[in-house]
Amino acid sequence: MGIVLILLAINQHAVISQVEREMRLSGTHWNTDVRKFRTSASDGKNYDIIKMRTLKIDSLPNAKQWVDRDHIMLHACFQILQDCVEKEKVDTHCCYEAHKDFVDEVRFLYKWWLNRKNDNTFDNDDEDNEMLNRLMKIRLALWT
Protein backbone atom coordinates (compact mmCIF):
# COMPACT_ATOMS: atom_id res chain seq x y z
CA MET A 1 0.00 0.00 0.00
CA GLY A 2 1.30 3.45 -0.78
CA ILE A 3 4.68 4.17 -2.24
CA VAL A 4 7.92 2.77 -0.83
CA LEU A 5 11.04 4.79 -1.48
CA ILE A 6 14.49 3.28 -1.09
CA LEU A 7 17.28 5.83 -1.09
CA LEU A 8 21.04 5.37 -1.00
CA ALA A 9 22.92 8.36 0.41
CA ILE A 10 25.94 9.47 2.37
CA ASN A 11 24.16 12.35 4.08
CA GLN A 12 20.77 11.05 5.19
CA HIS A 13 19.51 14.39 6.53
CA ALA A 14 20.07 16.11 3.18
CA VAL A 15 18.33 13.27 1.38
CA ILE A 16 15.34 13.28 3.73
CA SER A 17 15.04 17.06 3.35
CA GLN A 18 15.20 16.73 -0.43
CA VAL A 19 12.56 13.98 -0.44
CA GLU A 20 10.34 16.06 1.85
CA ARG A 21 10.66 19.03 -0.48
CA GLU A 22 9.87 16.99 -3.58
CA MET A 23 6.88 15.31 -1.96
CA ARG A 24 5.48 18.63 -0.75
CA LEU A 25 5.80 20.04 -4.27
CA SER A 26 4.03 17.01 -5.74
CA GLY A 27 1.18 17.32 -3.23
CA THR A 28 1.95 14.03 -1.51
CA HIS A 29 1.10 13.81 2.16
CA TRP A 30 3.34 11.33 3.93
CA ASN A 31 4.16 9.91 7.29
CA THR A 32 7.63 9.78 8.76
CA ASP A 33 8.07 6.03 8.97
CA VAL A 34 11.75 6.22 8.08
CA ARG A 35 14.08 3.28 8.60
CA LYS A 36 17.81 3.75 8.32
CA PHE A 37 20.37 1.02 7.67
CA ARG A 38 24.15 1.29 7.44
CA THR A 39 25.85 -0.58 4.61
CA SER A 40 29.22 -0.66 2.91
CA ALA A 41 29.53 -0.42 -0.84
CA SER A 42 32.14 -1.99 -3.08
CA ASP A 43 33.93 1.37 -3.25
CA GLY A 44 34.76 1.07 0.46
CA LYS A 45 32.49 3.95 1.54
CA ASN A 46 29.70 3.64 4.07
CA TYR A 47 26.23 4.56 2.90
CA ASP A 48 22.93 4.99 4.67
CA ILE A 49 19.94 3.26 3.12
CA ILE A 50 16.71 5.00 4.00
CA LYS A 51 13.41 3.22 3.51
CA MET A 52 10.38 5.43 3.78
CA ARG A 53 6.73 4.42 3.56
CA THR A 54 4.33 6.95 2.14
CA LEU A 55 0.63 7.10 1.47
CA LYS A 56 -0.34 9.02 -1.64
CA ILE A 57 -3.74 10.57 -0.97
CA ASP A 58 -5.23 11.22 -4.39
CA SER A 59 -8.33 13.06 -3.21
CA LEU A 60 -6.59 15.91 -1.36
CA PRO A 61 -5.66 19.21 -3.02
CA ASN A 62 -2.03 20.01 -3.68
CA ALA A 63 0.27 20.68 -0.74
CA LYS A 64 0.23 24.46 -1.23
CA GLN A 65 -3.41 24.60 -0.13
CA TRP A 66 -4.16 24.20 3.60
CA VAL A 67 -6.12 21.12 4.61
CA ASP A 68 -7.41 20.63 8.14
CA ARG A 69 -6.11 17.56 9.96
CA ASP A 70 -9.55 16.04 10.38
CA HIS A 71 -9.97 16.07 6.58
CA ILE A 72 -6.51 14.54 6.10
CA MET A 73 -7.47 11.77 8.53
CA LEU A 74 -10.73 11.07 6.68
CA HIS A 75 -9.05 11.06 3.27
CA ALA A 76 -6.09 8.95 4.47
CA CYS A 77 -8.32 6.24 5.96
CA PHE A 78 -10.46 5.99 2.88
CA GLN A 79 -7.43 6.13 0.57
CA ILE A 80 -6.24 2.98 2.32
CA LEU A 81 -9.64 1.37 1.70
CA GLN A 82 -9.56 2.51 -1.94
CA ASP A 83 -6.07 1.03 -2.38
CA CYS A 84 -7.24 -2.24 -0.79
CA VAL A 85 -10.14 -2.51 -3.20
CA GLU A 86 -8.46 -1.28 -6.40
CA LYS A 87 -4.94 -2.65 -6.00
CA GLU A 88 -5.29 -5.64 -3.68
CA LYS A 89 -8.83 -6.69 -4.68
CA VAL A 90 -9.71 -7.27 -1.02
CA ASP A 91 -13.40 -7.60 -1.91
CA THR A 92 -12.87 -10.38 -4.45
CA HIS A 93 -10.00 -12.48 -3.08
CA CYS A 94 -12.19 -14.39 -0.63
CA CYS A 95 -15.20 -16.64 -0.86
CA TYR A 96 -18.20 -14.31 -0.99
CA GLU A 97 -20.57 -16.71 0.77
CA ALA A 98 -18.16 -17.23 3.68
CA HIS A 99 -17.41 -13.51 4.10
CA LYS A 100 -20.60 -11.91 2.81
CA ASP A 101 -20.94 -9.29 5.59
CA PHE A 102 -17.34 -8.13 5.19
CA VAL A 103 -17.45 -7.96 1.39
CA ASP A 104 -20.78 -6.11 1.41
CA GLU A 105 -19.45 -3.59 3.92
CA VAL A 106 -16.24 -3.01 1.94
CA ARG A 107 -18.20 -2.46 -1.26
CA PHE A 108 -20.67 -0.14 0.46
CA LEU A 109 -17.92 2.00 2.03
CA TYR A 110 -15.92 2.03 -1.20
CA LYS A 111 -18.92 3.16 -3.26
CA TRP A 112 -19.78 5.82 -0.64
CA TRP A 113 -16.20 7.12 -0.71
CA LEU A 114 -16.09 7.37 -4.50
CA ASN A 115 -19.15 9.64 -4.35
CA ARG A 116 -18.00 11.57 -1.28
CA LYS A 117 -14.29 12.23 -1.90
CA ASN A 118 -14.61 14.92 -4.56
CA ASP A 119 -17.71 16.60 -3.17
CA ASN A 120 -16.32 19.84 -1.76
CA THR A 121 -19.79 21.09 -0.88
CA PHE A 122 -20.39 18.09 1.39
CA ASP A 123 -20.65 19.29 4.96
CA ASN A 124 -21.94 16.42 7.05
CA ASP A 125 -19.44 15.56 9.75
CA ASP A 126 -21.88 13.13 11.36
CA GLU A 127 -22.04 11.00 8.21
CA ASP A 128 -18.25 11.17 7.78
CA ASN A 129 -17.83 10.01 11.39
CA GLU A 130 -20.33 7.20 10.93
CA MET A 131 -18.49 5.94 7.84
CA LEU A 132 -15.11 6.21 9.57
CA ASN A 133 -16.49 4.17 12.48
CA ARG A 134 -17.78 1.54 10.06
CA LEU A 135 -14.38 1.41 8.36
CA MET A 136 -12.61 0.98 11.71
CA LYS A 137 -14.87 -1.97 12.54
CA ILE A 138 -13.62 -3.90 9.48
CA ARG A 139 -10.00 -2.72 9.46
CA LEU A 140 -8.60 -5.98 10.87
CA ALA A 141 -9.96 -7.86 7.87
CA LEU A 142 -8.35 -5.56 5.29
CA TRP A 143 -5.47 -7.85 4.42
CA THR A 144 -4.74 -9.99 1.40
Backbone bond lengths (Angstrom), bond angles and torsions (degrees), N, CA, C in turn:
res aa  C-N    CA-C-N  psi(-1)  N-CA   C-N-CA  omega(-1)  CA-C   N-CA-C  phi
1 M - - - 1.427 - - 1.515 109.23 -
2 G 1.311 117.59 139.02 1.447 120.00 178.85 1.516 110.95 77.59
3 I 1.285 115.46 -165.17 1.454 121.83 -177.71 1.516 107.78 -113.19
4 V 1.310 118.03 135.85 1.460 121.58 176.52 1.517 107.15 -110.97
5 L 1.313 115.78 124.34 1.458 120.98 178.23 1.514 108.96 -105.68
6 I 1.311 117.51 133.95 1.452 121.43 173.91 1.525 106.22 -119.76
7 L 1.315 116.00 120.19 1.450 121.13 -175.90 1.515 110.09 -119.49
8 L 1.314 117.14 142.99 1.448 123.04 176.49 1.523 106.47 -116.44
9 A 1.351 116.55 120.56 1.461 118.24 -175.33 1.512 111.29 -153.95
10 I 1.324 115.53 154.64 1.457 121.00 174.14 1.516 109.14 -83.12
11 N 1.309 117.56 -44.14 1.460 122.35 -177.87 1.522 108.86 -106.42
12 Q 1.332 117.52 96.21 1.450 121.15 -173.80 1.521 112.83 -65.25
13 H 1.333 118.48 -34.19 1.457 119.85 -178.68 1.527 110.93 -65.96
14 A 1.310 117.45 -40.89 1.462 120.75 177.91 1.522 110.51 -64.23
15 V 1.325 116.65 -39.66 1.459 120.29 -179.44 1.520 110.51 -67.71
16 I 1.335 117.00 -44.78 1.462 119.73 179.30 1.521 109.68 -61.45
17 S 1.335 117.75 -42.97 1.462 120.53 178.57 1.525 110.74 -61.29
18 Q 1.315 116.71 -42.63 1.464 120.67 179.37 1.520 110.67 -63.90
19 V 1.328 117.74 -43.32 1.463 121.10 179.25 1.522 110.08 -64.21
20 E 1.346 116.52 -42.88 1.463 119.91 177.19 1.519 110.71 -57.11
21 R 1.321 116.35 -46.67 1.460 121.61 -179.05 1.529 111.06 -60.64
22 E 1.314 116.45 -47.37 1.463 120.42 -179.27 1.524 111.87 -64.18
23 M 1.321 116.84 -38.75 1.461 119.78 -178.96 1.523 110.75 -71.32
24 R 1.341 117.49 -36.62 1.458 119.48 176.05 1.522 110.28 -62.91
25 L 1.327 116.86 -43.10 1.460 121.13 -179.37 1.528 111.62 -64.65
26 S 1.327 116.70 -33.10 1.465 119.91 -179.49 1.524 112.23 -83.72
27 G 1.336 117.31 -5.43 1.455 120.20 179.05 1.510 113.73 83.42
28 T 1.323 117.61 16.04 1.453 121.58 -178.46 1.525 109.54 -88.37
29 H 1.309 116.44 126.06 1.453 121.08 172.95 1.523 106.73 -91.61
30 W 1.301 118.36 139.01 1.458 119.37 -172.97 1.515 110.75 -146.52
31 N 1.289 114.96 155.11 1.451 120.03 174.83 1.524 108.79 -93.52
32 T 1.307 116.19 174.64 1.459 119.35 -175.68 1.524 111.28 -109.57
33 D 1.314 116.01 41.33 1.461 120.92 176.21 1.524 107.26 -78.34
34 V 1.321 115.65 83.77 1.459 121.44 -175.38 1.522 108.11 -109.72
35 R 1.308 116.39 128.91 1.459 121.06 177.15 1.512 108.15 -117.80
36 K 1.315 115.87 131.12 1.463 120.54 -177.22 1.523 109.63 -114.19
37 F 1.322 116.84 137.86 1.444 123.05 178.41 1.526 108.21 -132.42
38 R 1.290 116.62 142.73 1.474 121.67 177.96 1.517 107.87 -99.13
39 T 1.322 116.80 133.09 1.455 120.95 178.95 1.517 109.48 -143.27
40 S 1.293 116.09 158.59 1.468 121.46 176.69 1.520 108.65 -111.16
41 A 1.319 115.16 135.91 1.459 120.49 -179.86 1.518 109.44 -96.00
42 S 1.324 115.53 171.32 1.463 120.28 -179.23 1.528 112.30 -65.81
43 D 1.337 117.30 -17.79 1.463 119.56 178.77 1.532 112.43 -83.39
44 G 1.336 116.88 3.13 1.457 121.53 176.78 1.524 114.29 86.47
45 K 1.319 118.08 -4.03 1.465 121.61 -179.72 1.520 109.69 -90.35
46 N 1.323 115.47 151.16 1.459 120.91 173.95 1.523 109.50 -89.72
47 Y 1.314 115.15 137.71 1.457 120.93 178.96 1.519 108.96 -126.79
48 D 1.322 115.87 151.50 1.451 121.31 171.62 1.519 108.38 -99.23
49 I 1.311 117.05 131.09 1.459 121.53 173.52 1.519 105.92 -102.86
50 I 1.299 115.98 125.80 1.458 121.24 -178.10 1.523 108.17 -115.01
51 K 1.320 116.14 121.08 1.456 120.87 175.97 1.523 106.87 -107.68
52 M 1.303 115.74 128.64 1.449 120.15 -175.86 1.527 108.80 -131.05
53 R 1.311 116.95 128.96 1.458 120.66 176.17 1.520 108.34 -95.70
54 T 1.318 115.29 136.49 1.454 119.69 178.27 1.520 109.29 -132.29
55 L 1.301 114.65 158.59 1.453 121.47 175.56 1.522 106.80 -122.75
56 K 1.298 116.96 112.69 1.461 121.03 177.89 1.516 107.56 -83.10
57 I 1.325 115.94 117.49 1.463 121.81 -178.68 1.518 107.62 -100.83
58 D 1.320 116.04 100.98 1.460 122.16 -173.46 1.521 113.57 -67.78
59 S 1.310 117.81 -27.87 1.459 120.56 -171.26 1.531 114.15 -87.69
60 L 1.331 118.13 -4.45 1.465 119.96 178.96 1.522 110.79 -89.53
61 P 1.339 116.89 152.46 1.467 119.56 176.21 1.524 110.45 -68.14
62 N 1.317 116.54 172.32 1.462 119.21 -178.53 1.528 110.87 -62.51
63 A 1.313 115.43 164.13 1.474 121.19 -171.81 1.517 113.47 -68.19
64 K 1.315 119.10 -13.91 1.463 121.03 179.56 1.520 111.68 -76.12
65 Q 1.314 117.35 -19.03 1.460 121.94 -179.82 1.533 108.93 -97.30
66 W 1.334 116.83 133.40 1.461 121.50 -178.77 1.525 110.71 -67.95
67 V 1.322 115.50 137.51 1.459 121.93 175.37 1.520 107.18 -131.24
68 D 1.322 116.36 127.64 1.463 120.36 179.09 1.522 110.54 -64.33
69 R 1.319 115.75 149.56 1.471 121.44 -175.96 1.520 112.97 -62.20
70 D 1.325 117.14 -34.23 1.461 118.38 179.02 1.533 110.93 -65.65
71 H 1.329 117.55 -32.71 1.467 120.35 176.97 1.531 110.44 -73.29
72 I 1.333 116.90 -37.98 1.462 119.51 176.87 1.528 109.84 -61.59
73 M 1.332 116.22 -41.98 1.472 119.97 179.37 1.529 110.98 -61.66
74 L 1.320 116.92 -46.42 1.463 121.13 178.90 1.528 110.68 -59.51
75 H 1.332 115.85 -50.04 1.464 120.11 -177.19 1.532 111.76 -67.10
76 A 1.327 117.84 -36.14 1.469 120.49 179.11 1.528 110.84 -65.58
77 C 1.321 116.77 -45.95 1.469 119.78 -179.20 1.521 111.49 -61.54
78 F 1.318 115.93 -44.10 1.454 118.03 -178.40 1.523 112.72 -78.55
79 Q 1.337 118.14 -20.93 1.466 119.84 171.60 1.523 109.96 -66.01
80 I 1.328 115.93 -38.50 1.462 120.35 176.80 1.529 110.02 -62.65
81 L 1.333 116.91 -44.21 1.470 119.81 176.55 1.523 110.51 -61.47
82 Q 1.332 116.93 -45.20 1.461 120.79 -179.86 1.529 110.84 -60.41
83 D 1.328 117.02 -42.61 1.468 120.18 176.92 1.528 111.29 -62.89
84 C 1.330 116.47 -40.28 1.474 120.28 179.06 1.521 111.43 -61.83
85 V 1.312 116.74 -39.73 1.463 120.28 -178.39 1.530 110.96 -76.48
86 E 1.337 116.83 -48.05 1.465 120.16 -172.73 1.531 113.61 -79.18
87 K 1.319 117.12 -37.49 1.464 119.96 -175.38 1.523 113.08 -97.51
88 E 1.332 116.61 -38.89 1.462 120.07 -175.46 1.517 112.98 -101.46
89 K 1.322 117.48 -8.01 1.473 122.95 177.85 1.525 111.58 54.57
90 V 1.341 115.06 44.34 1.466 120.31 -175.65 1.530 112.26 -61.78
91 D 1.326 117.46 -23.84 1.467 119.91 -178.90 1.527 113.31 -87.32
92 T 1.334 117.02 -5.22 1.469 118.58 -178.94 1.529 113.36 -124.60
93 H 1.326 117.93 -3.83 1.471 118.97 -176.34 1.525 113.07 -84.17
94 C 1.320 117.15 -4.08 1.470 119.30 -178.10 1.522 109.99 -120.08
95 C 1.290 115.38 167.16 1.462 121.71 177.35 1.533 108.83 -69.82
96 Y 1.324 116.11 118.25 1.462 120.32 -175.72 1.524 111.97 -58.94
97 E 1.319 117.18 -45.05 1.473 120.33 -177.61 1.524 112.18 -62.24
98 A 1.318 117.29 -35.86 1.471 120.73 -178.42 1.530 112.28 -77.29
99 H 1.344 116.33 -26.08 1.463 120.53 -175.50 1.523 111.47 -128.03
100 K 1.319 115.83 37.01 1.464 121.74 -174.05 1.518 113.02 -56.30
101 D 1.332 118.55 -46.05 1.470 121.34 -177.81 1.526 111.29 -62.40
102 F 1.328 116.75 -43.41 1.459 120.85 179.29 1.525 111.24 -64.38
103 V 1.317 117.24 -49.28 1.466 121.24 -177.58 1.527 110.44 -62.69
104 D 1.319 117.49 -42.74 1.467 120.52 178.53 1.529 111.16 -62.10
105 E 1.315 116.44 -40.77 1.470 120.16 -179.92 1.530 111.12 -67.78
106 V 1.324 117.39 -42.33 1.469 120.95 177.30 1.518 109.95 -60.00
107 R 1.303 117.03 -47.16 1.472 120.48 -178.58 1.524 111.57 -65.54
108 F 1.319 117.24 -38.89 1.462 120.49 177.82 1.528 111.14 -63.18
109 L 1.348 116.45 -49.30 1.463 120.39 -179.50 1.528 111.51 -64.75
110 Y 1.309 116.88 -39.42 1.461 121.01 178.64 1.523 110.33 -62.71
111 K 1.311 117.65 -47.68 1.466 121.38 179.90 1.532 110.34 -63.16
112 W 1.338 117.34 -42.22 1.467 120.92 177.12 1.523 110.14 -59.34
113 W 1.331 117.65 -44.57 1.457 121.31 -177.83 1.527 111.90 -65.12
114 L 1.312 117.77 -40.44 1.462 119.56 178.86 1.524 111.49 -59.73
115 N 1.323 117.07 -35.47 1.468 120.70 177.05 1.525 111.97 -77.69
116 R 1.308 116.88 -34.47 1.467 121.95 -173.10 1.527 113.66 -82.54
117 K 1.318 119.24 -35.92 1.460 121.93 -165.74 1.522 115.00 -61.26
118 N 1.299 118.71 -32.78 1.463 120.91 -177.89 1.522 113.36 -103.00
119 D 1.317 116.39 7.60 1.465 120.62 -179.55 1.524 108.94 -89.19
120 N 1.321 116.60 93.82 1.467 121.21 -178.08 1.521 112.56 -74.09
121 T 1.323 117.24 -15.39 1.461 119.74 179.25 1.525 111.27 -87.53
122 F 1.322 116.64 -9.01 1.462 121.67 -178.84 1.519 109.73 -65.76
123 D 1.306 116.49 124.60 1.461 120.18 -179.07 1.527 109.10 -139.26
124 N 1.321 115.22 66.30 1.446 120.36 -179.63 1.526 108.61 -132.69
125 D 1.316 115.09 84.03 1.462 119.81 -178.19 1.518 112.27 -62.64
126 D 1.329 117.11 -31.58 1.468 119.55 179.60 1.527 111.25 -63.34
127 E 1.342 116.31 -42.42 1.468 119.00 179.12 1.525 110.71 -68.66
128 D 1.349 116.96 -40.87 1.468 120.01 176.13 1.526 110.54 -57.51
129 N 1.329 116.65 -45.36 1.469 121.00 -179.60 1.519 111.34 -64.38
130 E 1.325 116.63 -40.05 1.464 119.75 178.82 1.533 110.51 -62.34
131 M 1.331 116.74 -43.50 1.465 120.16 -179.64 1.529 111.48 -69.17
132 L 1.324 117.26 -37.70 1.473 119.69 174.92 1.518 111.08 -61.75
133 N 1.329 117.09 -42.05 1.467 121.00 177.69 1.530 110.76 -62.31
134 R 1.319 116.71 -41.46 1.464 119.67 178.84 1.531 110.56 -64.91
135 L 1.332 116.42 -39.11 1.463 119.88 178.00 1.527 110.69 -64.63
136 M 1.326 117.76 -41.28 1.468 120.91 -179.81 1.523 111.34 -64.40
137 K 1.317 117.56 -29.81 1.466 120.56 179.71 1.526 112.44 -69.09
138 I 1.334 117.55 -24.83 1.473 119.75 -178.97 1.524 112.40 -107.73
139 R 1.309 118.12 3.62 1.473 120.64 -172.64 1.522 113.59 -59.94
140 L 1.319 119.06 -32.99 1.463 121.02 -178.73 1.522 112.65 -68.81
141 A 1.321 116.90 -17.93 1.464 120.34 179.16 1.522 112.84 -95.41
142 L 1.324 117.62 0.24 1.472 121.10 -178.38 1.521 111.33 -84.72
143 W 1.293 116.74 63.00 1.458 121.59 176.09 1.516 108.13 -135.32
144 T 1.322 114.86 155.72 1.471 118.81 179.47 1.512 109.47 -126.81
